Amino acid sequence: MKSTLKSLKMATTAVHGENKKHHHNAINTPIYYSSTFEFDNFENLEQVFNREKEGFIYTRWSNPTRQELEIKMALLEQGEAALAFGSGMGAISATLLTNLKHGDHIIFDNVIYGCTFSLITKFLVKYGITYSAIDLTNLKSIN
């Protein structure tokens, strides 16, 4: 169905979901409020937990509503995939912690969101990541 959705206009893509069979053929994806999901037996839970089988265990890890949003965002942006987070700091933290490692150096504008600044200057430095906060509006400061 992905190839079909990629050829649709943006408004149509935003409305239609990836797999309506999971949502009883509803046009719009329902909002799943459940924090946890039930399994027929421990073996099924273990298979989903080990990523041998698709499914949902705990909403903080994955949720059908968020998964549908991520699929639609990837389609709308013509990307391979998308990730949705509960907050901007969740997205920023995940991005930095996924891509930086001991010995890396990060360069950022000296005017950024305060919590991002604290994450970099107070937390990441503890893991051997150095930084430069520079004025990105001044081209001479960029070497």
N, C-alpha and C positions, 0 to 999 in steps of 0.2 A: 504494500500500500504506500510505502514511502515514495516510490517513483511516481505514483499517481498524484500524491499530494504536492510533490515538488513542481508539478506542471500547473497547479491551480493558482489563481490569483491570491494575493495576500489576504484579503478579507475572508475568502473561502477557506484558506489554509488555517486561519486563526480559529475558525469555528469547528472544523472537522477534526476528529481525533484519529489516533493511529489504529486503534482496535476497538471498535464499537461492541464487539462480542463480549468483552470484559465488562462493559457498562450496559448490558441488556439492550443494545441498539439505541441508546439515548443519543440525541444529537449533541448535547453538551455533556462533558464529563462531570459526574457528580462530585461533590466535595466529600472526601473521606475524612471524617473526624476521628476515626479510631486511632488510638496510640499503639495498639498491638493487634496482631492478627492470629487467627486460630488455625490449627493444623489438625488433620485427621489422626496423625500419629507422629511419634518422635522422629522416625526416619524421614518423613517429608520436611519437618523442621530442619533437621540436620542437612539435608540436601540444599535447601534454600540458604541456610547459614553458610555452607561451604561453596555457594555459588555454582552448584552443579545443576540447579533447577531454578527457574525464575519464580519470584514471589516476594512477599513483604513480611517482615518480622516485626519491626519497630519503626514507628513513624519518624523518629529523629534520624534514622539511617536512610529510609526510603519510604515513599508513600505513593499510591496510585495517582492522586491529584497532582503532586509535585512532579512525578514522572511525566505525566501528560503535559504539564507546563514546559518542562525541559525539552520534550520532543517537539512541541509546537515552536518554541523559541529557536531551536536548531533549524527547523524547516523555514521559519520566517527569515532568519538571518543567513540561510543557505550554508550552515555550518555542519560539521560532522556530529557534534553533540553540544549540549548546554548543561550547565549546572545551576540550580536555584538554591539560594541560601535564605535563612530566616532573617539575616541582617547584613548590612554592608560590611561590618567588621568580621562577620563569619566568612564572607567572600574574600575579603582582603587577607585575613589570617590564613585561610586555606591556600590562597594563591602564593603567598610568601613562604609558608612552611613547606609547600610542595616543591617549590622551585629553587629555594636557597639551601645551601649546605655550608658546613664549616669551611672557612677560607674565602667565601664569596664576598663581594663588595657590592652594595646597592647604592645607587644614586637616585635621589628624589628631590623634588622642588622643596625649598625651605618653607613654603606655605602649604601645608597639607593638614588633613583632619587630625586633630590632637591625639585621638586614640591610635591612629596609624603611626604617628610620630613616636608615641610611647612604646608601641609594639616593637618598632625597629630599634629605638635607642636604649630601651631598658631590657627588653626580652631577647631579641635576636643577637645582641652583642654577647650575651652569656653563652651563646653557641658558636662563637668565633666568626660571626658575620659582621663585617665592618660597613660603614656607611659614609656618604657625603651628602649633606643637605646644601643644595646650591640654588641660586636665583636663576631659574630656567628662562626668565624673561631677558636676561643679559647673556647674549651669545658668547661674550668673552669668558664667562665663568664655566663654559662647557668646553672641556679639552678632550 
